[in-house]
């Protein structure tokens, strides 16, 4: 099973980026998907999650109102639209796939992890 995230890069504060994560080797249409991130010198933290059909989402308080998670089960892909980026959003972003269908911020429920894509936001 492989999860490959795309879309990271260097942007300025206030800009937008859209991350995508394609999965292969396993269908995640019945599984929750999530995004986590690790900022330089910090612990990994939850960003956003979406339930298996996309009907339920949950976000970290730090990104609520700025980030939107979505999914396309036909493409086995999850997205993270990031608007109004701030320097504190600088991190490596990891996409994940869970063994459960509910949107959860519990990292222990996500068995599958991608390698991550770097997002750098300059001030």
N, C-alpha and C positions, 0 to 999 in steps of 0.2 A: 504494500500500500504506500502510495506516495502522495504527498500534498505539496504543491508548488505554488508559492505566492509570487505575485507580480505587482508592479506598480509603484514600488518605493522610489525615492529620489530625494533631491535637494530642492526645497521650496522656501519661499519667504513667508513670514508671518502674515496670516490673513488669506493665504492661498488655499487651494483645495487639491486633494489627491484621491484617487480611487484605487484601492487595492482589490485584487482578485486572487482567488485561490482555487485552482483546479485539482481535482482528486482523480487518481487512477488506481486500479487494482481492487477497488471496493466501491460499491454504491452506497452513498450516504443519504439516500432519499428518505430513510426512516430514522435518521440520526440528527441530533442537534449539531450545529456548527458554531464555532466561536473564534474570536480573535483575542489574543493576549499580546502584551508587549513587555520588553525589558529595556528600560532607559539606562544610559551609562552609569555604572556604579550603584544601581538600584536593583531591587528584587523584581522578578517577573510579576506582572499584575494583569488582572482581567480587564478587558476593554468592552466587549460586546458579545452577545450570543443570540442565536435564533433557533426556534423550535423546528422540528422536522418538516412541517408543512409551511413554515414561515409565518404562522399566525400569531406567534408570541415572540417578543424580543425583550432583551434586558441589557442595560448599559451601566458602565461605571459612572459615578456622579461626575467625574472629571471630563467626560466626553458627551454627556447627555445634552441633547439639543444641537450638537455640532456634528456628531458621527451618526451614520445610518448603516445598519447591517441588513443585507438582503441575500437571497439565494435563488438559484435556478436549478432545480433538481434535474431537469432534462439535460443540463450540461454538467451536473455534478460539481457545481461551482458556487462558492460563497464570495460575497463582495463586502467591502467596507468603504463607504463614501465618507471622506473626511473633509469637512468644511471649517473655515475660520481657524486654520491651524495656528498653533502657538508654539514657541520654542520648547515648552514643557512636553509637547507631543513627540519630541525627538526620541526615537527608540527603534529597536528591531521589533517588527510586528510578526507574530506567528499565527498562522491559521490552524485550526484544530477540527477534529471530528470526534464526536462522543459515541458512547455505547447506549446512551439514553436519548429519548426523543424530546425531552423538555429543555427549554433554554435555561442553562444553568451557568453560574459564575464559578462553580466548584471545579478547579483545574483537575482534580483527581478523577473526575468522570470523563475526561477527554483522553482517550487512549491514543489517538493519532495526532501527530504534530508535524507541521512542515518545518523547513529549515529557517524560515524567516526572511523578511525583506526590510532593508533599512530605510527609515524615513528620517530626514534631517530638516528641521525647520529653523531657518535663520531669522534673527530679529532685525 
